[in-house]
Amino acid sequence: MGRENVWKSYTPADLEELDQVAKEYKLCLDAGKTERECVKVTVDRVEKEGYRALDEFIKAGEPLKAGDKVYAVCMDKAVAVFHIGSKPLEEGMNILGAHIDSPRIDVKQNPLYESEEFSYLDTHYYGGIKKYQWVAIPLALHGVVAKKDGTVLHVNIGENEDDPVFVITDLLVHLAAQQMEKKAKEVIEGEKLDLLLASRPIEMEEGLDKEEKEAVKANVLRILKECYDIEEDDFGSAELEIVPAGKARDCGIDRSMILAYGQDDRVCAFTSLFAMLDVEETDRTACCILVDKEEIGSVGATGMHSRFFENVIAELIALEGGESELKVRRTLQNSKMLSSDVSAAFDPMFA
């Protein structure tokens, strides 16, 4: 199937608009490297455009009317945005759907250990990844840590210029003869994706045992406590994701492409959000839903297998003036949805 190069169809006005969209898109990619961060980016942007949390309407008992702008968040990892139309909800909605989780490496719940005077975080990968692509590149830690006192600490280490970055090590090329004979899926094994944290032992006070075991791990714990107020037990209630460090960049001498982590599927999620914010008056209610867990089958409380979306529709129906399971079913049945996901351009290197 042949298609014309889209660049040939753009007018000067189109190119100017495209440049602005690309700038906004790159800012969103930089601020949203995890699904939690994507939800925050979405909420921040929609609130500036006059959207209000669904909970506000429910608590106030405020009925919905045409033109109202509403959003709902599920566990900080999925979000649904609605611009209420002039027609009743049960006549259907126009829905844009995309996912905001991306392939990555997750930190396990009891991850910190020392081996041969190096300290590591134990990990497992999330979604489909080419494991060999994740070694010997600068990596950052993003996520949240739930503290014993109930507070939640937001973690972002490796993105600022003054931050340290992390790495998953690879074998020195001169020692890699056997490694180079392996299949691509075996060159780097899943068990070898642990994140290198540190190599410097803690400084011992005079009179203490200078041969203390796991002195490097002890130094990591000291730094985590002093700099980030994190203790080892806090890992058990943490959700930390390992992602490539660095900002989205223009790619190509002509700046015709964007090179960045997480464009599966944030290329669809953020552009769907932009389209949603462009909606002015509408007869059918417009909806944009951005969800988690697509990379592992849309399971769990924050994926599309959950009841989050149906529950939100039920709440909207109730606020519209007529709580009814039948109206919820009619709303879903009469809706139209564009469910989008990342695609691939033709690559002549892999024709």
DRENDO-1510 file (C-alpha; in Angstrom, 1 decimal, always signed):
<recs>
REC; n; res; u; v; w
REC; 1; MET; +0.0; +0.0; +0.0 .
REC; 2; GLY; +1.5; +3.3; -1.1 .
REC; 3; ARG; +0.9; +6.6; +0.7 .
REC; 4; GLU; +2.1; +10.1; -0.2 .
REC; 5; ASN; +4.7; +11.6; +2.1 .
REC; 6; VAL; +2.6; +13.8; +4.4 .
REC; 7; TRP; +5.2; +16.6; +4.4 .
REC; 8; LYS; +4.3; +17.3; +0.8 .
REC; 9; SER; +0.7; +18.1; +1.7 .
REC; 10; TYR; +1.4; +20.7; +4.4 .
REC; 11; THR; +0.7; +24.4; +3.8 .
REC; 12; PRO; +2.8; +27.1; +5.5 .
REC; 13; ALA; +0.0; +27.5; +8.1 .
REC; 14; ASP; +0.0; +23.7; +8.7 .
REC; 15; LEU; +3.7; +23.8; +9.3 .
REC; 16; GLU; +3.4; +26.6; +11.8 .
REC; 17; GLU; +0.7; +24.7; +13.7 .
REC; 18; LEU; +2.7; +21.5; +13.6 .
REC; 19; ASP; +5.7; +23.2; +15.1 .
REC; 20; GLN; +3.6; +24.5; +18.0 .
REC; 21; VAL; +2.1; +21.0; +18.5 .
REC; 22; ALA; +5.6; +19.4; +18.5 .
REC; 23; LYS; +6.8; +21.9; +21.1 .
REC; 24; GLU; +3.9; +21.1; +23.4 .
REC; 25; TYR; +4.3; +17.4; +22.8 .
REC; 26; LYS; +8.0; +17.4; +23.7 .
REC; 27; LEU; +7.2; +19.3; +27.0 .
REC; 28; CYS; +4.6; +16.6; +27.8 .
REC; 29; LEU; +7.0; +13.8; +27.1 .
REC; 30; ASP; +9.6; +15.4; +29.4 .
REC; 31; ALA; +7.1; +15.9; +32.2 .
REC; 32; GLY; +5.3; +12.6; +31.8 .
REC; 33; LYS; +7.7; +9.6; +31.8 .
REC; 34; THR; +5.5; +7.5; +34.0 .
REC; 35; GLU; +1.7; +6.9; +34.0 .
REC; 36; ARG; +1.4; +8.9; +37.2 .
REC; 37; GLU; +3.3; +11.8; +35.8 .
REC; 38; CYS; +1.1; +11.6; +32.6 .
REC; 39; VAL; -2.0; +11.9; +34.8 .
REC; 40; LYS; -0.5; +14.9; +36.6 .
REC; 41; VAL; +0.3; +16.6; +33.3 .
REC; 42; THR; -3.2; +15.9; +32.0 .
REC; 43; VAL; -4.9; +17.2; +35.2 .
REC; 44; ASP; -2.7; +20.4; +35.3 .
REC; 45; ARG; -3.6; +21.1; +31.6 .
REC; 46; VAL; -7.3; +20.5; +31.8 .
REC; 47; GLU; -7.7; +22.5; +35.0 .
REC; 48; LYS; -6.2; +25.5; +33.3 .
REC; 49; GLU; -8.9; +25.1; +30.7 .
REC; 50; GLY; -11.7; +25.2; +33.2 .
REC; 51; TYR; -12.2; +21.4; +33.8 .
REC; 52; ARG; -13.3; +20.4; +37.3 .
REC; 53; ALA; -13.0; +17.2; +39.2 .
REC; 54; LEU; -16.0; +14.9; +39.1 .
REC; 55; ASP; -15.9; +14.6; +42.9 .
REC; 56; GLU; -16.6; +18.4; +43.2 .
REC; 57; PHE; -19.9; +17.9; +41.3 .
REC; 58; ILE; -20.8; +14.9; +43.4 .
REC; 59; LYS; -20.1; +16.5; +46.8 .
REC; 60; ALA; -22.0; +19.7; +45.8 .
REC; 61; GLY; -24.9; +17.8; +44.3 .
REC; 62; GLU; -24.4; +20.0; +41.3 .
REC; 63; PRO; -26.3; +18.8; +38.2 .
REC; 64; LEU; -24.4; +18.5; +34.9 .
REC; 65; LYS; -25.4; +20.7; +32.0 .
REC; 66; ALA; -24.2; +21.3; +28.4 .
REC; 67; GLY; -20.8; +22.9; +28.3 .
REC; 68; ASP; -19.6; +21.6; +31.7 .
REC; 69; LYS; -16.0; +20.3; +31.7 .
REC; 70; VAL; -15.3; +17.3; +34.0 .
REC; 71; TYR; -12.5; +15.0; +34.7 .
REC; 72; ALA; -12.0; +11.9; +36.9 .
REC; 73; VAL; -8.8; +10.2; +38.0 .
REC; 74; CYS; -8.3; +6.5; +38.9 .
REC; 75; MET; -5.6; +5.9; +41.6 .
REC; 76; ASP; -3.4; +8.6; +39.9 .
REC; 77; LYS; -2.8; +6.2; +37.0 .
REC; 78; ALA; -5.7; +6.7; +34.6 .
REC; 79; VAL; -7.8; +9.7; +33.8 .
REC; 80; ALA; -11.0; +10.4; +31.9 .
REC; 81; VAL; -11.9; +13.9; +30.6 .
REC; 82; PHE; -15.4; +14.9; +29.5 .
REC; 83; HIS; -16.8; +18.0; +27.7 .
REC; 84; ILE; -20.6; +17.6; +28.2 .
REC; 85; GLY; -22.7; +18.0; +25.0 .
REC; 86; SER; -26.1; +19.4; +24.4 .
REC; 87; LYS; -27.6; +15.9; +23.8 .
REC; 88; PRO; -28.3; +13.5; +26.7 .
REC; 89; LEU; -25.5; +11.2; +27.5 .
REC; 90; GLU; -27.5; +8.1; +26.6 .
REC; 91; GLU; -27.5; +9.2; +23.0 .
REC; 92; GLY; -23.8; +8.4; +23.0 .
REC; 93; MET; -20.4; +10.1; +23.3 .
REC; 94; ASN; -17.4; +10.6; +21.0 .
REC; 95; ILE; -14.5; +9.0; +22.7 .
REC; 96; LEU; -10.7; +9.2; +22.2 .
REC; 97; GLY; -8.8; +6.4; +23.9 .
REC; 98; ALA; -5.1; +5.8; +24.4 .
REC; 99; HIS; -2.7; +4.3; +27.0 .
REC; 100; ILE; -0.1; +6.2; +29.0 .
REC; 101; ASP; +2.0; +3.3; +30.3 .
REC; 102; SER; +5.2; +2.4; +28.4 .
REC; 103; PRO; +7.7; -0.4; +28.4 .
REC; 104; ARG; +10.2; +0.1; +31.2 .
REC; 105; ILE; +12.0; -1.5; +34.1 .
REC; 106; ASP; +10.5; -1.7; +37.5 .
REC; 107; VAL; +12.2; -1.8; +40.9 .
REC; 108; LYS; +11.2; -4.8; +43.0 .
REC; 109; GLN; +9.8; -4.4; +46.6 .
REC; 110; ASN; +12.9; -5.5; +48.5 .
REC; 111; PRO; +15.5; -4.5; +45.9 .
REC; 112; LEU; +18.6; -3.1; +47.6 .
REC; 113; TYR; +21.6; -5.5; +47.8 .
REC; 114; GLU; +25.4; -5.5; +47.6 .
REC; 115; SER; +27.6; -7.8; +45.5 .
REC; 116; GLU; +31.4; -7.7; +45.3 .
REC; 117; GLU; +31.4; -4.2; +46.7 .
REC; 118; PHE; +28.9; -2.8; +44.3 .
REC; 119; SER; +25.3; -1.9; +45.3 .
REC; 120; TYR; +22.3; -2.6; +43.1 .
REC; 121; LEU; +18.6; -2.5; +42.9 .
REC; 122; ASP; +16.8; -5.7; +41.9 .
REC; 123; THR; +14.4; -5.2; +39.0 .
REC; 124; HIS; +12.0; -6.8; +36.6 .
REC; 125; TYR; +11.0; -5.5; +33.2 .
REC; 126; TYR; +7.5; -4.3; +32.4 .
REC; 127; GLY; +6.0; -4.8; +28.9 .
REC; 128; GLY; +7.8; -5.9; +25.8 .
REC; 129; ILE; +11.4; -4.6; +25.8 .
REC; 130; LYS; +14.5; -5.4; +23.8 .
REC; 131; LYS; +16.7; -6.0; +26.9 .
REC; 132; TYR; +20.0; -5.3; +25.1 .
REC; 133; GLN; +18.8; -1.7; +24.5 .
REC; 134; TRP; +18.7; -0.9; +28.2 .
REC; 135; VAL; +22.3; -1.4; +29.0 .
REC; 136; ALA; +25.1; +1.2; +29.1 .
REC; 137; ILE; +22.8; +4.2; +28.7 .
REC; 138; PRO; +22.0; +6.9; +31.3 .
REC; 139; LEU; +18.9; +5.9; +33.3 .
REC; 140; ALA; +16.7; +7.8; +35.8 .
REC; 141; LEU; +14.5; +6.8; +38.7 .
REC; 142; HIS; +10.9; +8.0; +38.8 .
REC; 143; GLY; +8.1; +7.1; +41.1 .
REC; 144; VAL; +6.6; +7.4; +44.5 .
REC; 145; VAL; +7.4; +6.1; +48.0 .
REC; 146; ALA; +4.7; +5.8; +50.6 .
REC; 147; LYS; +6.2; +6.7; +54.0 .
REC; 148; LYS; +5.3; +5.2; +57.3 .
REC; 149; ASP; +3.7; +8.4; +58.4 .
REC; 150; GLY; +1.3; +8.2; +55.5 .
REC; 151; THR; +2.9; +10.9; +53.3 .
REC; 152; VAL; +3.9; +10.1; +49.7 .
REC; 153; LEU; +7.3; +11.1; +48.5 .
REC; 154; HIS; +7.6; +11.8; +44.8 .
REC; 155; VAL; +11.0; +10.6; +43.4 .
REC; 156; ASN; +12.7; +11.9; +40.3 .
REC; 157; ILE; +16.5; +11.3; +40.2 .
REC; 158; GLY; +18.5; +11.6; +37.0 .
REC; 159; GLU; +16.7; +14.3; +35.0 .
REC; 160; ASN; +18.3; +17.5; +36.3 .
REC; 161; GLU; +21.8; +18.4; +35.2 .
REC; 162; ASP; +23.1; +18.2; +38.7 .
REC; 163; ASP; +21.5; +14.8; +39.4 .
REC; 164; PRO; +23.4; +11.5; +39.3 .
REC; 165; VAL; +22.2; +9.0; +36.7 .
REC; 166; PHE; +22.2; +5.3; +36.8 .
REC; 167; VAL; +23.2; +2.4; +34.5 .
REC; 168; ILE; +22.7; -1.2; +33.8 .
REC; 169; THR; +26.1; -2.6; +33.0 .
REC; 170; ASP; +27.2; -4.5; +29.9 .
REC; 171; LEU; +30.2; -6.7; +29.3 .
REC; 172; LEU; +33.5; -5.2; +28.1 .
REC; 173; VAL; +33.7; -5.8; +24.3 .
REC; 174; HIS; +37.1; -7.5; +24.5 .
REC; 175; LEU; +35.6; -10.1; +27.0 .
REC; 176; ALA; +32.4; -10.6; +25.1 .
REC; 177; ALA; +33.3; -13.3; +22.5 .
REC; 178; GLN; +30.8; -15.8; +24.0 .
REC; 179; GLN; +28.2; -13.2; +24.6 .
REC; 180; MET; +28.3; -12.1; +20.9 .
REC; 181; GLU; +27.5; -15.6; +19.8 .
REC; 182; LYS; +24.1; -15.6; +21.6 .
REC; 183; LYS; +20.7; -14.8; +20.2 .
REC; 184; ALA; +19.6; -11.2; +20.7 .
REC; 185; LYS; +17.0; -12.2; +23.3 .
REC; 186; GLU; +19.8; -13.9; +25.3 .
REC; 187; VAL; +22.6; -11.4; +25.0 .
REC; 188; ILE; +21.3; -9.6; +28.1 .
REC; 189; GLU; +19.2; -11.8; +30.4 .
REC; 190; GLY; +16.4; -10.5; +32.5 .
REC; 191; GLU; +18.3; -11.3; +35.7 .
REC; 192; LYS; +21.2; -9.1; +34.5 .
REC; 193; LEU; +19.0; -5.9; +34.3 .
REC; 194; ASP; +19.7; -4.9; +37.9 .
REC; 195; LEU; +20.5; -1.2; +38.3 .
REC; 196; LEU; +23.9; -0.2; +39.5 .
REC; 197; LEU; +23.6; +2.3; +42.3 .
REC; 198; ALA; +27.0; +2.8; +44.0 .
REC; 199; SER; +30.6; +1.5; +44.5 .
REC; 200; ARG; +31.8; +3.7; +47.4 .
REC; 201; PRO; +31.8; +2.2; +50.9 .
REC; 202; ILE; +30.6; +4.2; +53.9 .
REC; 203; GLU; +33.3; +6.1; +55.8 .
REC; 204; MET; +33.8; +4.5; +59.1 .
REC; 205; GLU; +34.4; +6.4; +62.3 .
REC; 206; GLU; +37.6; +5.9; +64.2 .
REC; 207; GLY; +37.7; +2.7; +66.2 .
REC; 208; LEU; +34.9; +0.9; +64.3 .
REC; 209; ASP; +35.4; -2.2; +62.2 .
REC; 210; LYS; +36.7; -0.9; +58.8 .
REC; 211; GLU; +35.9; -4.3; +57.2 .
REC; 212; GLU; +32.2; -4.1; +57.8 .
REC; 213; LYS; +30.2; -6.2; +55.4 .
REC; 214; GLU; +28.0; -4.4; +52.9 .
REC; 215; ALA; +29.7; -1.1; +53.5 .
REC; 216; VAL; +28.6; +0.1; +50.0 .
REC; 217; LYS; +25.0; -0.7; +50.7 .
REC; 218; ALA; +25.3; +1.1; +54.1 .
REC; 219; ASN; +26.6; +4.2; +52.2 .
REC; 220; VAL; +23.6; +4.0; +49.8 .
REC; 221; LEU; +21.2; +3.9; +52.8 .
REC; 222; ARG; +23.0; +6.9; +54.4 .
REC; 223; ILE; +22.6; +8.9; +51.2 .
REC; 224; LEU; +19.0; +7.9; +50.7 .
REC; 225; LYS; +18.2; +9.0; +54.2 .
REC; 226; GLU; +20.2; +12.3; +54.1 .
REC; 227; CYS; +19.2; +13.4; +50.6 .
REC; 228; TYR; +15.8; +11.9; +50.0 .
REC; 229; ASP; +14.5; +10.9; +53.5 .
REC; 230; ILE; +14.1; +7.3; +52.3 .
REC; 231; GLU; +14.8; +4.2; +54.5 .
REC; 232; GLU; +15.2; +0.6; +53.3 .
REC; 233; ASP; +11.8; -0.4; +54.7 .
REC; 234; ASP; +10.2; +2.3; +52.5 .
REC; 235; PHE; +11.0; +0.2; +49.3 .
REC; 236; GLY; +8.3; -2.2; +50.4 .
REC; 237; SER; +5.7; +0.5; +49.8 .
REC; 238; ALA; +7.3; +2.2; +46.8 .
REC; 239; GLU; +6.6; +2.2; +43.1 .
REC; 240; LEU; +9.8; +3.1; +41.3 .
REC; 241; GLU; +10.3; +2.9; +37.6 .
REC; 242; ILE; +13.5; +3.0; +35.7 .
REC; 243; VAL; +13.4; +5.0; +32.4 .
REC; 244; PRO; +16.0; +6.5; +30.1 .
REC; 245; ALA; +17.3; +9.9; +31.4 .
REC; 246; GLY; +17.2; +13.0; +29.3 .
REC; 247; LYS; +14.7; +15.2; +27.4 .
REC; 248; ALA; +12.9; +14.7; +24.1 .
REC; 249; ARG; +15.0; +16.1; +21.3 .
REC; 250; ASP; +14.5; +17.1; +17.7 .
REC; 251; CYS; +15.9; +14.4; +15.4 .
REC; 252; GLY; +17.5; +15.0; +12.0 .
REC; 253; ILE; +19.4; +18.0; +10.6 .
REC; 254; ASP; +16.0; +19.1; +9.3 .
REC; 255; ARG; +14.3; +18.7; +12.7 .
REC; 256; SER; +11.7; +16.6; +11.0 .
REC; 257; MET; +11.4; +13.9; +13.8 .
REC; 258; ILE; +11.3; +13.6; +17.5 .
REC; 259; LEU; +13.6; +11.3; +19.5 .
REC; 260; ALA; +12.3; +10.5; +23.0 .
REC; 261; TYR; +11.4; +7.7; +25.4 .
REC; 262; GLY; +7.8; +6.7; +25.9 .
REC; 263; GLN; +6.2; +7.5; +22.5 .
REC; 264; ASP; +4.4; +4.2; +22.8 .
REC; 265; ASP; +1.7; +5.3; +23.4 .
REC; 266; ARG; +2.1; +8.9; +24.6 .
REC; 267; VAL; +2.2; +10.0; +20.9 .
REC; 268; CYS; -1.5; +9.1; +20.9 .
REC; 269; ALA; -2.3; +10.1; +24.5 .
REC; 270; PHE; -1.0; +13.6; +24.4 .
REC; 271; THR; -2.3; +14.4; +20.9 .
REC; 272; SER; -5.7; +13.1; +22.0 .
REC; 273; LEU; -5.5; +15.4; +25.0 .
REC; 274; PHE; -4.6; +18.3; +22.7 .
REC; 275; ALA; -7.6; +17.5; +20.5 .
REC; 276; MET; -9.9; +17.3; +23.5 .
REC; 277; LEU; -8.8; +20.7; +24.7 .
REC; 278; ASP; -9.6; +22.2; +21.3 .
REC; 279; VAL; -13.3; +21.2; +21.6 .
REC; 280; GLU; -15.6; +24.2; +22.0 .
REC; 281; GLU; -19.3; +23.5; +21.6 .
REC; 282; THR; -20.5; +20.0; +21.0 .
REC; 283; ASP; -23.8; +18.2; +20.6 .
REC; 284; ARG; -22.5; +14.8; +21.7 .
REC; 285; THR; -20.4; +14.6; +24.8 .
REC; 286; ALA; -16.7; +14.5; +24.0 .
REC; 287; CYS; -14.5; +12.2; +26.1 .
REC; 288; CYS; -10.8; +11.5; +26.3 .
REC; 289; ILE; -9.7; +8.5; +28.3 .
REC; 290; LEU; -6.0; +7.7; +29.1 .
REC; 291; VAL; -5.3; +4.5; +30.9 .
REC; 292; ASP; -2.6; +2.3; +32.4 .
REC; 293; LYS; -1.6; -1.4; +32.0 .
REC; 294; GLU; -2.0; -1.7; +28.2 .
REC; 295; GLU; +1.5; -3.1; +27.9 .
REC; 296; ILE; +0.6; -6.1; +30.0 .
REC; 297; GLY; -2.9; -6.8; +28.8 .
REC; 298; SER; -5.0; -3.9; +30.3 .
REC; 299; VAL; -5.4; -5.9; +33.5 .
REC; 300; GLY; -5.7; -4.6; +37.1 .
REC; 301; ALA; -7.5; -1.8; +38.9 .
REC; 302; THR; -6.1; +0.9; +36.6 .
REC; 303; GLY; -6.4; -0.9; +33.2 .
REC; 304; MET; -9.4; -1.1; +30.9 .
REC; 305; HIS; -10.5; -4.4; +32.4 .
REC; 306; SER; -11.4; -2.4; +35.6 .
REC; 307; ARG; -14.8; -0.8; +36.1 .
REC; 308; PHE; -13.4; +2.7; +36.3 .
REC; 309; PHE; -14.9; +4.0; +33.0 .
REC; 310; GLU; -18.3; +2.4; +33.6 .
REC; 311; ASN; -18.4; +3.8; +37.1 .
REC; 312; VAL; -17.6; +7.3; +35.9 .
REC; 313; ILE; -20.3; +7.1; +33.3 .
REC; 314; ALA; -22.8; +6.0; +35.9 .
REC; 315; GLU; -21.8; +9.0; +38.1 .
REC; 316; LEU; -22.3; +11.3; +35.1 .
REC; 317; ILE; -25.7; +9.8; +34.3 .
REC; 318; ALA; -26.8; +10.4; +37.9 .
REC; 319; LEU; -25.6; +14.0; +37.8 .
REC; 320; GLU; -27.5; +14.5; +34.6 .
REC; 321; GLY; -30.7; +13.8; +36.5 .
REC; 322; GLY; -31.5; +10.1; +36.2 .
REC; 323; GLU; -29.5; +7.4; +37.8 .
REC; 324; SER; -30.1; +4.3; +35.7 .
REC; 325; GLU; -28.1; +1.2; +34.8 .
REC; 326; LEU; -30.0; +1.0; +31.6 .
REC; 327; LYS; -29.0; +4.6; +30.7 .
REC; 328; VAL; -25.3; +3.6; +31.4 .
REC; 329; ARG; -25.6; +0.7; +28.9 .
REC; 330; ARG; -27.3; +2.9; +26.3 .
REC; 331; THR; -24.6; +5.5; +26.7 .
REC; 332; LEU; -21.9; +3.0; +26.0 .
REC; 333; GLN; -23.8; +1.3; +23.3 .
REC; 334; ASN; -24.5; +4.5; +21.4 .
REC; 335; SER; -20.9; +5.9; +21.8 .
REC; 336; LYS; -18.3; +5.9; +19.1 .
REC; 337; MET; -14.6; +5.5; +20.0 .
REC; 338; LEU; -11.3; +6.0; +18.3 .
REC; 339; SER; -8.9; +3.7; +20.1 .
REC; 340; SER; -5.4; +4.6; +19.1 .
REC; 341; ASP; -2.0; +3.1; +19.6 .
REC; 342; VAL; +1.5; +3.8; +18.3 .
REC; 343; SER; +2.3; +2.7; +14.8 .
REC; 344; ALA; +5.5; +2.4; +12.9 .
REC; 345; ALA; +6.7; +4.3; +9.8 .
REC; 346; PHE; +8.4; +2.5; +7.0 .
REC; 347; ASP; +12.1; +2.0; +7.8 .
REC; 348; PRO; +14.3; +1.3; +4.7 .
REC; 349; MET; +17.0; -0.1; +7.0 .
REC; 350; PHE; +14.4; -2.9; +7.8 .
REC; 351; ALA; +12.5; -2.9; +4.6 .
</recs>
